Amino acid sequence: MKPRLFEALMHKDGDQKHAYEELKRKADANPFLKRYVAMGLKEGLFSDSTNALGRMHDTMVESAWPELIGRNMIQVMPTSEPLERFPLDAGAIAYEYAEGAVVRLSGKKPTKVDISTDILTESGDEWTKEFSEDATWNVMDRMVSNIGRAVALKETQKIIALYAGIADADLAGGAVVAGGAAVLSWAGLLALRAQVRNQSGGGWNPNVLAISEMQSHQLLNDDKFIRSVYLPSNQTDINQGTIGSVLGMSVEVSTEIPNGTAYAIDTRVASVMLLRRDLTVEDWYDAKTGKSGVRATSRFGLGILRSKAVAKMTNIKTTLT
């Protein structure tokens, strides 16, 4: 789920829209924002302060998006609530009945998982009044990009830590899949996927393979992913060095996943990310010190719903061959 750009954001009434309307009123009081607007007008990039905020927001979003890979590993749901309760249907049962008969409803009482949107991420940069007065457009635009990437990276780290925190006994199969100190291969992927598919009482279908950069390169070194005689090679882009999908799982690669570890996840049932406030630009100004700047923030909640829909492989070889 990609954060909305400024134009789409301002067409929907919500916390972010109100925040930007308030930020617009503060533009003249914040030295950084004032300089940002002035230099953007000078460069002919926008015509007023509203467009300036739009440019700032869109720059942050576009810079953050490549680092928001964690959102591809989890089901993302927007919310306006501080807490949501998810009942887990332990096992629905179907019956055959004749026309006019009464349908019998039964099944286990569902357990519940509460997820609070209490995770706050923030990244900012502050400048002195003198630095803000002399800053060029390229410097300020780069700063906005940097804070966007930083807050997005923190979000991805939190999502990966969510899966890493699942106890081994609670994973699919009741244990991790042993990598055998060997490189990740086609056989290893089959074993990882089968751990989720064969889960007793679930039989989930993993749709995401989350791996580190080294494991990605190990697959790219496997004949089955690079030689045209093998079907998996159709999903490999040699020029980009990427693998799109395999065994029905989109391949998500992140340096934040530890080398030697891989996950197969059915994101439709395994976990949820409740997004209370998506990436937003906020101002920062300390009148006493004269320092000012901007910060990127977000607010969300994370929770595991069905840990048995997650398989984990460890002890994979940490070198290419």
One Martini backbone bead per residue (centre of mass of N, CA, C, O) as a GRO file, in nm:
protein
  321
    1MET     BB    1   0.087   0.043   0.030
    2LYS     BB    2   0.083   0.349  -0.093
    3PRO     BB    3   0.121   0.652  -0.034
    4ARG     BB    4  -0.037   0.934  -0.071
    5LEU     BB    5  -0.062   1.193  -0.248
    6PHE     BB    6  -0.144   1.514  -0.206
    7GLU     BB    7  -0.396   1.542  -0.385
    8ALA     BB    8  -0.545   1.292  -0.269
    9LEU     BB    9  -0.533   1.375   0.029
   10MET     BB   10  -0.704   1.657   0.000
   11HIS     BB   11  -0.982   1.491  -0.088
   12LYS     BB   12  -0.958   1.374   0.211
   13ASP     BB   13  -1.090   1.352   0.509
   14GLY     BB   14  -0.834   1.406   0.766
   15ASP     BB   15  -0.556   1.418   0.953
   16GLN     BB   16  -0.361   1.501   0.724
   17LYS     BB   17  -0.516   1.742   0.615
   18HIS     BB   18  -0.517   1.903   0.881
   19ALA     BB   19  -0.210   1.915   0.913
   20TYR     BB   20  -0.156   2.080   0.647
   21GLU     BB   21  -0.331   2.323   0.716
   22GLU     BB   22  -0.161   2.396   0.966
   23LEU     BB   23   0.118   2.417   0.824
   24LYS     BB   24   0.047   2.654   0.639
   25ARG     BB   25   0.015   2.861   0.882
   26LYS     BB   26   0.338   2.814   0.968
   27ALA     BB   27   0.533   2.897   0.733
   28ASP     BB   28   0.619   3.196   0.832
   29ALA     BB   29   0.753   3.089   1.120
   30ASN     BB   30   0.936   2.892   0.959
   31PRO     BB   31   1.243   2.915   0.825
   32PHE     BB   32   1.247   2.664   0.645
   33LEU     BB   33   0.971   2.693   0.503
   34LYS     BB   34   1.021   2.976   0.397
   35ARG     BB   35   1.265   2.896   0.222
   36TYR     BB   36   1.133   2.673   0.055
   37VAL     BB   37   0.926   2.854  -0.082
   38ALA     BB   38   1.117   3.070  -0.201
   39MET     BB   39   1.297   2.874  -0.374
   40GLY     BB   40   1.067   2.744  -0.537
   41LEU     BB   41   0.971   3.006  -0.669
   42LYS     BB   42   1.242   3.075  -0.803
   43GLU     BB   43   1.243   2.789  -0.970
   44GLY     BB   44   0.937   2.727  -1.063
   45LEU     BB   45   0.782   2.475  -0.898
   46PHE     BB   46   0.577   2.684  -0.767
   47SER     BB   47   0.310   2.925  -0.653
   48ASP     BB   48   0.268   2.823  -0.347
   49SER     BB   49   0.241   2.691  -0.029
   50THR     BB   50   0.065   2.450  -0.104
   51ASN     BB   51   0.252   2.340  -0.329
   52ALA     BB   52   0.495   2.311  -0.144
   53LEU     BB   53   0.376   2.088   0.038
   54GLY     BB   54   0.326   1.894  -0.194
   55ARG     BB   55   0.621   1.862  -0.276
   56MET     BB   56   0.726   1.760  -0.004
   57HIS     BB   57   0.548   1.511   0.023
   58ASP     BB   58   0.618   1.371  -0.251
   59THR     BB   59   0.920   1.347  -0.198
   60MET     BB   60   0.897   1.168   0.051
   61VAL     BB   61   0.737   0.933  -0.076
   62GLU     BB   62   0.930   0.860  -0.313
   63SER     BB   63   1.174   0.805  -0.120
   64ALA     BB   64   1.030   0.588   0.070
   65TRP     BB   65   0.912   0.351  -0.102
   66PRO     BB   66   1.165   0.156  -0.135
   67GLU     BB   67   1.163   0.115   0.199
   68LEU     BB   68   0.849  -0.010   0.205
   69ILE     BB   69   0.873  -0.333   0.188
   70GLY     BB   70   0.714  -0.429   0.440
   71ARG     BB   71   0.421  -0.392   0.307
   72ASN     BB   72   0.467  -0.669   0.135
   73MET     BB   73   0.463  -0.854   0.427
   74ILE     BB   74   0.172  -0.722   0.485
   75GLN     BB   75  -0.134  -0.636   0.602
   76VAL     BB   76  -0.290  -0.332   0.508
   77MET     BB   77  -0.482  -0.109   0.734
   78PRO     BB   78  -0.681   0.136   0.761
   79THR     BB   79  -0.729   0.373   1.042
   80SER     BB   80  -0.910   0.560   1.326
   81GLU     BB   81  -0.815   0.371   1.554
   82PRO     BB   82  -0.641   0.280   1.850
   83LEU     BB   83  -0.818   0.002   1.840
   84GLU     BB   84  -0.828  -0.350   1.738
   85ARG     BB   85  -1.039  -0.642   1.713
   86PHE     BB   86  -0.948  -0.985   1.635
   87PRO     BB   87  -1.121  -1.249   1.539
   88LEU     BB   88  -1.059  -1.605   1.550
   89ASP     BB   89  -1.158  -1.847   1.342
   90ALA     BB   90  -1.104  -2.168   1.434
   91GLY     BB   91  -1.373  -2.334   1.294
   92ALA     BB   92  -1.560  -2.376   1.041
   93ILE     BB   93  -1.884  -2.529   0.967
   94ALA     BB   94  -2.039  -2.752   0.737
   95TYR     BB   95  -2.376  -2.826   0.615
   96GLU     BB   96  -2.625  -3.046   0.531
   97TYR     BB   97  -2.951  -2.942   0.399
   98ALA     BB   98  -3.277  -2.903   0.378
   99GLU     BB   99  -3.540  -2.758   0.273
  100GLY     BB  100  -3.647  -2.572   0.563
  101ALA     BB  101  -3.430  -2.608   0.742
  102VAL     BB  102  -3.218  -2.583   1.012
  103VAL     BB  103  -2.939  -2.418   1.083
  104ARG     BB  104  -2.637  -2.518   1.219
  105LEU     BB  105  -2.448  -2.361   1.477
  106SER     BB  106  -2.092  -2.400   1.510
  107GLY     BB  107  -1.805  -2.393   1.724
  108LYS     BB  108  -1.550  -2.233   1.822
  109LYS     BB  109  -1.438  -2.010   2.023
  110PRO     BB  110  -1.303  -1.721   1.967
  111THR     BB  111  -1.023  -1.561   1.945
  112LYS     BB  112  -0.817  -1.273   2.039
  113VAL     BB  113  -0.675  -0.969   1.882
  114ASP     BB  114  -0.497  -0.689   1.988
  115ILE     BB  115  -0.447  -0.371   1.812
  116SER     BB  116  -0.228  -0.105   1.849
  117THR     BB  117  -0.165   0.244   1.753
  118ASP     BB  118   0.158   0.285   1.915
  119ILE     BB  119   0.347   0.338   1.668
  120LEU     BB  120   0.624   0.563   1.640
  121THR     BB  121   0.765   0.746   1.370
  122GLU     BB  122   1.081   0.937   1.329
  123SER     BB  123   1.223   1.203   1.117
  124GLY     BB  124   1.484   1.458   1.135
  125ASP     BB  125   1.585   1.811   1.074
  126GLU     BB  126   1.807   2.064   1.196
  127TRP     BB  127   1.840   2.424   1.178
  128THR     BB  128   1.970   2.707   1.159
  129LYS     BB  129   1.891   3.020   1.077
  130GLU     BB  130   2.139   3.068   0.892
  131PHE     BB  131   2.115   2.811   0.720
  132SER     BB  132   1.828   2.867   0.615
  133GLU     BB  133   1.898   3.139   0.469
  134ASP     BB  134   2.130   2.980   0.270
  135ALA     BB  135   1.970   2.768   0.144
  136THR     BB  136   1.923   2.553  -0.105
  137TRP     BB  137   1.719   2.364  -0.287
  138ASN     BB  138   1.885   2.097  -0.303
  139VAL     BB  139   1.929   2.066   0.000
  140MET     BB  140   1.631   2.057   0.095
  141ASP     BB  141   1.533   1.825  -0.087
  142ARG     BB  142   1.732   1.616   0.028
  143MET     BB  143   1.633   1.622   0.321
  144VAL     BB  144   1.347   1.518   0.269
  145SER     BB  145   1.440   1.247   0.151
  146ASN     BB  146   1.595   1.139   0.399
  147ILE     BB  147   1.356   1.130   0.605
  148GLY     BB  148   1.181   0.937   0.440
  149ARG     BB  149   1.375   0.694   0.439
  150ALA     BB  150   1.413   0.662   0.748
  151VAL     BB  151   1.111   0.604   0.830
  152ALA     BB  152   1.076   0.361   0.639
  153LEU     BB  153   1.297   0.179   0.756
  154LYS     BB  154   1.177   0.155   1.040
  155GLU     BB  155   0.919   0.014   0.955
  156THR     BB  156   1.053  -0.239   0.834
  157GLN     BB  157   1.197  -0.328   1.093
  158LYS     BB  158   0.934  -0.381   1.256
  159ILE     BB  159   0.817  -0.605   1.073
  160ILE     BB  160   1.054  -0.803   1.089
  161ALA     BB  161   1.048  -0.823   1.403
  162LEU     BB  162   0.773  -0.957   1.422
  163TYR     BB  163   0.864  -1.230   1.293
  164ALA     BB  164   1.119  -1.280   1.475
  165GLY     BB  165   0.927  -1.302   1.747
  166ILE     BB  166   0.852  -1.581   1.678
  167ALA     BB  167   0.820  -1.868   1.802
  168ASP     BB  168   0.918  -2.169   1.693
  169ALA     BB  169   0.657  -2.329   1.797
  170ASP     BB  170   0.458  -2.113   1.630
  171LEU     BB  171   0.526  -2.212   1.374
  172ALA     BB  172   0.525  -2.370   1.105
  173GLY     BB  173   0.553  -2.701   1.227
  174GLY     BB  174   0.694  -2.608   1.516
  175ALA     BB  175   0.947  -2.505   1.335
  176VAL     BB  176   1.225  -2.468   1.187
  177VAL     BB  177   1.395  -2.463   0.891
  178ALA     BB  178   1.663  -2.632   0.780
  179GLY     BB  179   1.947  -2.525   0.590
  180GLY     BB  180   2.229  -2.690   0.626
  181ALA     BB  181   2.452  -2.481   0.533
  182ALA     BB  182   2.314  -2.398   0.267
  183VAL     BB  183   2.213  -2.284  -0.006
  184LEU     BB  184   1.966  -2.134  -0.161
  185SER     BB  185   1.708  -2.328  -0.317
  186TRP     BB  186   1.466  -2.500  -0.465
  187ALA     BB  187   1.444  -2.706  -0.235
  188GLY     BB  188   1.420  -2.496  -0.006
  189LEU     BB  189   1.157  -2.364  -0.106
  190LEU     BB  190   0.980  -2.615  -0.088
  191ALA     BB  191   1.014  -2.658   0.218
  192LEU     BB  192   0.904  -2.383   0.308
  193ARG     BB  193   0.624  -2.400   0.174
  194ALA     BB  194   0.533  -2.677   0.296
  195GLN     BB  195   0.515  -2.580   0.592
  196VAL     BB  196   0.249  -2.422   0.532
  197ARG     BB  197   0.069  -2.620   0.362
  198ASN     BB  198   0.094  -2.859   0.601
  199GLN     BB  199  -0.073  -2.728   0.804
  200SER     BB  200  -0.254  -2.808   1.062
  201GLY     BB  201  -0.574  -2.661   1.013
  202GLY     BB  202  -0.493  -2.481   0.747
  203GLY     BB  203  -0.337  -2.459   0.469
  204TRP     BB  204  -0.171  -2.239   0.371
  205ASN     BB  205  -0.083  -1.972   0.123
  206PRO     BB  206   0.198  -1.854   0.026
  207ASN     BB  207   0.281  -1.501  -0.104
  208VAL     BB  208   0.567  -1.465   0.054
  209LEU     BB  209   0.920  -1.400   0.001
  210ALA     BB  210   1.163  -1.342   0.256
  211ILE     BB  211   1.486  -1.196   0.188
  212SER     BB  212   1.804  -1.156   0.145
  213GLU     BB  213   2.053  -1.062  -0.056
  214MET     BB  214   2.216  -1.327  -0.051
  215GLN     BB  215   1.976  -1.519  -0.121
  216SER     BB  216   1.920  -1.388  -0.391
  217HIS     BB  217   2.202  -1.460  -0.516
  218GLN     BB  218   2.175  -1.764  -0.485
  219LEU     BB  219   1.937  -1.792  -0.685
  220LEU     BB  220   2.095  -1.653  -0.926
  221ASN     BB  221   2.301  -1.919  -0.906
  222ASP     BB  222   2.063  -2.086  -1.006
  223ASP     BB  223   1.970  -2.252  -1.282
  224LYS     BB  224   1.650  -2.231  -1.243
  225PHE     BB  225   1.677  -1.891  -1.265
  226ILE     BB  226   1.865  -1.864  -1.561
  227ARG     BB  227   1.753  -2.101  -1.730
  228SER     BB  228   1.523  -2.148  -1.988
  229VAL     BB  229   1.452  -2.459  -1.926
  230TYR     BB  230   1.334  -2.322  -1.675
  231LEU     BB  231   1.054  -2.190  -1.538
  232PRO     BB  232   1.164  -1.979  -1.317
  233SER     BB  233   1.318  -1.790  -1.528
  234ASN     BB  234   1.067  -1.607  -1.611
  235GLN     BB  235   1.107  -1.428  -1.324
  236THR     BB  236   1.385  -1.328  -1.435
  237ASP     BB  237   1.597  -1.031  -1.411
  238ILE     BB  238   1.908  -0.990  -1.514
  239ASN     BB  239   1.949  -0.683  -1.540
  240GLN     BB  240   1.832  -0.636  -1.229
  241GLY     BB  241   1.858  -0.882  -1.030
  242THR     BB  242   1.561  -1.027  -1.028
  243ILE     BB  243   1.274  -1.183  -0.858
  244GLY     BB  244   0.941  -1.189  -0.871
  245SER     BB  245   0.851  -1.508  -0.860
  246VAL     BB  246   0.767  -1.812  -0.656
  247LEU     BB  247   0.535  -2.037  -0.598
  248GLY     BB  248   0.333  -1.779  -0.553
  249MET     BB  249   0.573  -1.587  -0.457
  250SER     BB  250   0.676  -1.296  -0.367
  251VAL     BB  251   0.988  -1.132  -0.390
  252GLU     BB  252   1.143  -1.008  -0.091
  253VAL     BB  253   1.412  -0.773  -0.054
  254SER     BB  254   1.631  -0.732   0.243
  255THR     BB  255   1.882  -0.606   0.454
  256GLU     BB  256   1.708  -0.656   0.728
  257ILE     BB  257   1.747  -0.941   0.671
  258PRO     BB  258   1.909  -1.189   0.779
  259ASN     BB  259   2.166  -1.365   0.707
  260GLY     BB  260   2.023  -1.696   0.674
  261THR     BB  261   1.719  -1.594   0.625
  262ALA     BB  262   1.371  -1.714   0.577
  263TYR     BB  263   1.036  -1.638   0.445
  264ALA     BB  264   0.701  -1.776   0.459
  265ILE     BB  265   0.394  -1.593   0.370
  266ASP     BB  266   0.053  -1.544   0.469
  267THR     BB  267  -0.073  -1.226   0.461
  268ARG     BB  268  -0.391  -1.276   0.482
  269VAL     BB  269  -0.349  -1.419   0.800
  270ALA     BB  270  -0.087  -1.355   0.976
  271SER     BB  271  -0.109  -1.024   0.951
  272VAL     BB  272  -0.111  -0.673   1.078
  273MET     BB  273  -0.140  -0.328   0.958
  274LEU     BB  274  -0.220  -0.039   1.128
  275LEU     BB  275  -0.304   0.275   0.972
  276ARG     BB  276  -0.336   0.583   1.115
  277ARG     BB  277  -0.060   0.740   1.003
  278ASP     BB  278   0.081   0.839   0.750
  279LEU     BB  279   0.302   0.991   0.588
  280THR     BB  280   0.425   1.298   0.744
  281VAL     BB  281   0.464   1.639   0.749
  282GLU     BB  282   0.651   1.829   0.990
  283ASP     BB  283   0.726   2.071   1.205
  284TRP     BB  284   1.027   2.260   1.332
  285TYR     BB  285   1.049   2.481   1.628
  286ASP     BB  286   1.292   2.686   1.816
  287ALA     BB  287   1.286   2.994   1.954
  288LYS     BB  288   1.534   2.991   2.147
  289THR     BB  289   1.754   2.875   1.922
  290GLY     BB  290   1.647   2.897   1.607
  291LYS     BB  291   1.558   2.620   1.530
  292SER     BB  292   1.483   2.429   1.226
  293GLY     BB  293   1.234   2.219   1.044
  294VAL     BB  294   1.170   1.877   0.957
  295ARG     BB  295   0.937   1.593   0.972
  296ALA     BB  296   0.881   1.246   0.970
  297THR     BB  297   0.570   1.064   1.014
  298SER     BB  298   0.415   0.780   1.195
  299ARG     BB  299   0.119   0.560   1.259
  300PHE     BB  300   0.104   0.228   1.410
  301GLY     BB  301   0.018  -0.126   1.394
  302LEU     BB  302   0.110  -0.458   1.521
  303GLY     BB  303   0.018  -0.811   1.430
  304ILE     BB  304  -0.037  -1.144   1.513
  305LEU     BB  305  -0.269  -1.395   1.407
  306ARG     BB  306  -0.105  -1.636   1.233
  307SER     BB  307   0.179  -1.811   1.288
  308LYS     BB  308   0.121  -2.074   1.100
  309ALA     BB  309   0.164  -1.872   0.831
  310VAL     BB  310   0.475  -1.906   0.920
  311ALA     BB  311   0.793  -1.958   0.773
  312LYS     BB  312   1.129  -2.064   0.883
  313MET     BB  313   1.467  -2.019   0.776
  314THR     BB  314   1.780  -2.147   0.885
  315ASN     BB  315   2.109  -2.194   0.825
  316ILE     BB  316   2.208  -2.041   0.591
  317LYS     BB  317   2.427  -1.965   0.382
  318THR     BB  318   2.645  -1.658   0.385
  319THR     BB  319   2.737  -1.732   0.099
  320LEU     BB  320   2.729  -1.778  -0.235
  321THR     BB  321   2.892  -2.089  -0.226
   0.00000   0.00000   0.00000
